[in-house]
Amino acid sequence: MVLTLKDALGILIAALGGAAVGLEREWSGHGAGPSARFAGIRTCSLLGLLAGSVGWLWSAYVLVARGNRPDASRIPTQARAPAKGGRGP
């Protein structure tokens, strides 16, 4: 699992997306004051960074599980179609 420039850019875009949501919450007043319910720019940025990192780890896991092959024959959770000519309904 090597973090490439494309992967780092994807994580950065996720963090910036979270920052944009947090900035909007701060501007609208939802992220501050006595009626603040959840988060502002820092929390949303961290959540975006976390989401981007988990997405990168998940995609790296899928590539490792596939053995870096385009077919998904080695992923154990994928349902496979029954073989042709076999017994069926």
Buried (B, 14 or more C-beta within 10 A) or exposed (E): EEEEEEBEEBBEEBBBBBBBBBBEBBEEEBBEEEEEEEBBBEBBBBBBBBBBBEBBEEEBEEEEBBEEEEEEEEEEEEEEEEEEEEEEE
